[in-house]
Amino acid sequence: MGLVSEVTDQRTLTDSINETTDDRDASDSVPKTQAALFDRARTHATDVAAKHFPEFPVESIDWEVSERPQRQAGVTEYNPETESVTIWLTWDACKEFGWEQYSKTVRHELVHAWQYWRFDEADHGETFARWTDCLDIAQHCERFTSPNWWLVCVDCDQRIGRYRRSKTVRNPEDYRCGDCGGNLHVEASPGQ
């Protein structure tokens, strides 16, 4: 594991218990440190897995916290060579959402980790969809940062956020709307 786990290992047991207890007193409070987020997410995932995925070895998940601004609140990575699973939690998303909402991201990523363990692949298809209601999660995460550009369909007005200056943003005339087949144009977000 990376830096967060090394920091966690260096804290005393008393510090860890006090920090976790303090964090949990306010159910929607944002963990105060990345180490607290790490601990809280791991504990939450363990509790959820015990109830919904009892055979799944949740303790084998590697947890990391990312400070890099991303469009994703969490990411689950799978290494097929080692069969290891890492869940990356985005610190800025947790701060933006609050724990109550962000705990849904932890559960969302836990489903992906379980999918990798069970099927060696993960997606948002039928296997994922069967968990959305009982775990109170969505198939896609709410945005916590604004996209830099919007691809807008001239026919149906669908808006698709883009964070990077991709080929589609640079050359929208080469692409069509996935819903209606209409032409696309690009709108820059304020400040771009």
C-alpha positions in Angstrom: 0.0 0.0 0.0 1.0 3.6 -0.5 1.6 6.6 1.6 -1.8 6.7 3.4 -1.3 3.1 4.8 2.2 4.0 6.0 0.8 7.0 7.8 -2.0 4.9 9.3 0.5 2.3 10.5 2.5 4.9 12.3 -0.4 6.2 14.4 -1.0 4.8 17.8 -4.0 2.6 18.4 -5.5 5.2 20.8 -5.0 8.0 18.2 -6.8 5.8 15.6 -9.7 4.9 17.9 -10.2 8.5 19.0 -10.0 9.9 15.4 -12.5 7.3 14.1 -14.9 7.8 17.0 -14.7 11.6 16.7 -15.4 11.3 12.9 -18.4 9.1 13.5 -20.1 11.3 16.1 -21.4 13.5 13.2 -22.7 11.1 10.7 -22.4 13.5 7.8 -19.1 15.2 8.8 -16.2 14.9 6.4 -13.3 13.0 7.8 -10.7 15.5 8.9 -7.7 13.8 7.4 -6.9 11.5 4.5 -6.0 8.8 7.1 -9.4 9.2 8.7 -11.1 8.9 5.3 -9.0 5.7 4.6 -10.0 4.2 8.0 -13.7 5.2 7.7 -14.0 3.9 4.1 -12.3 0.6 5.0 -14.5 0.1 8.0 -17.6 1.0 6.1 -16.7 -1.4 3.2 -16.0 -4.2 5.7 -19.4 -3.7 7.4 -21.3 -3.6 4.0 -19.4 -6.7 2.7 -20.1 -8.7 5.8 -23.9 -8.2 5.2 -24.0 -8.4 1.4 -20.9 -10.2 0.2 -20.0 -12.5 3.1 -17.6 -14.7 1.0 -15.7 -11.7 -0.4 -12.3 -11.2 1.2 -12.7 -7.4 1.6 -9.5 -7.3 3.7 -7.6 -8.0 0.5 -8.6 -4.7 -1.0 -5.8 -2.1 -1.2 -7.1 1.4 -0.4 -5.5 4.7 -1.6 -6.6 8.3 -1.3 -5.9 10.7 -4.2 -5.5 14.4 -4.0 -5.4 14.9 -7.7 -8.5 16.7 -8.9 -10.5 14.1 -10.9 -13.9 13.8 -12.4 -14.3 10.5 -10.6 -15.1 10.4 -6.9 -13.6 6.9 -6.7 -12.0 4.3 -9.0 -11.5 0.6 -8.7 -8.4 -0.8 -10.4 -7.8 -4.5 -11.0 -4.4 -6.1 -11.8 -5.2 -9.5 -13.5 -1.6 -10.6 -13.1 -1.6 -10.4 -9.3 -5.5 -10.5 -9.0 -5.1 -7.5 -6.7 -7.8 -4.8 -6.3 -7.2 -1.2 -5.4 -9.9 1.3 -4.6 -8.9 4.9 -5.1 -10.9 7.5 -3.1 -10.8 11.1 -4.2 -10.2 13.4 -1.3 -11.8 16.5 -2.9 -15.0 14.6 -3.7 -15.3 13.5 -0.1 -14.9 17.1 1.1 -17.4 18.3 -1.4 -20.1 15.6 -0.8 -19.8 15.0 3.0 -19.6 11.5 4.4 -23.2 10.5 4.0 -23.2 11.0 0.3 -19.5 9.9 -0.2 -20.2 6.6 1.6 -22.3 5.8 -1.5 -19.1 6.1 -3.6 -17.4 3.6 -1.2 -20.3 1.2 -1.7 -20.2 1.7 -5.5 -16.5 0.9 -5.7 -17.0 -2.0 -3.3 -19.4 -3.6 -5.9 -16.8 -3.2 -8.6 -14.2 -4.8 -6.3 -16.6 -7.7 -5.7 -17.2 -8.0 -9.5 -13.5 -8.3 -10.1 -13.1 -10.9 -7.4 -16.1 -12.9 -8.7 -15.9 -12.4 -12.5 -12.4 -10.9 -13.3 -14.2 -7.9 -14.8 -16.4 -5.0 -13.7 -19.0 -2.8 -15.4 -22.2 -1.0 -14.7 -24.4 -3.7 -16.4 -26.9 -6.2 -14.9 -24.6 -7.5 -12.2 -24.0 -4.0 -10.9 -27.6 -2.9 -11.3 -28.9 -5.6 -9.0 -27.1 -3.9 -6.1 -28.2 -0.3 -6.7 -31.4 -0.4 -4.6 -30.3 -2.5 -1.7 -27.0 -0.6 -1.3 -28.6 2.8 -2.1 -26.1 3.6 -4.8 -26.3 5.0 -8.4 -24.7 3.5 -11.5 -22.9 6.8 -12.1 -21.5 9.3 -9.6 -22.7 12.9 -9.3 -20.1 15.4 -10.5 -18.0 17.1 -7.9 -16.1 19.3 -10.3 -17.3 21.3 -13.3 -16.3 20.0 -16.7 -14.1 22.3 -18.8 -16.2 21.8 -21.9 -19.7 20.6 -22.8 -20.5 18.6 -26.0 -24.0 19.8 -26.9 -26.3 18.0 -29.4 -27.9 20.6 -31.7 -31.0 18.4 -32.2 -31.8 16.9 -28.7 -29.8 19.3 -26.5 -28.1 16.5 -24.7 -25.0 17.8 -22.7 -22.0 15.7 -22.1 -19.3 17.1 -19.9 -15.6 16.8 -20.9 -12.6 17.5 -18.6 -9.8 17.1 -21.1 -9.4 18.6 -24.6 -10.1 15.3 -26.3 -10.5 14.6 -30.0 -14.2 15.1 -29.6 -13.8 18.5 -28.0 -11.2 19.5 -30.7 -13.2 18.1 -33.6 -16.9 17.9 -32.7 -17.9 17.8 -36.4 -16.4 14.3 -36.7 -18.8 12.9 -34.1 -22.5 12.5 -33.6 -24.8 12.4 -30.6 -25.1 8.9 -29.1 -28.8 9.3 -28.4 -30.2 10.9 -31.6 -27.3 11.0 -34.1 -27.4 14.8 -34.2 -24.5 17.1 -34.8 -22.4 18.3 -31.8 -21.0 21.6 -30.9 -18.7 22.6 -28.0 -19.4 25.1 -25.2 -16.6 26.1 -22.9 -17.3 26.4 -19.2 -16.8 29.8 -17.7 -13.1 30.5 -17.2 -11.9 28.4 -20.1 
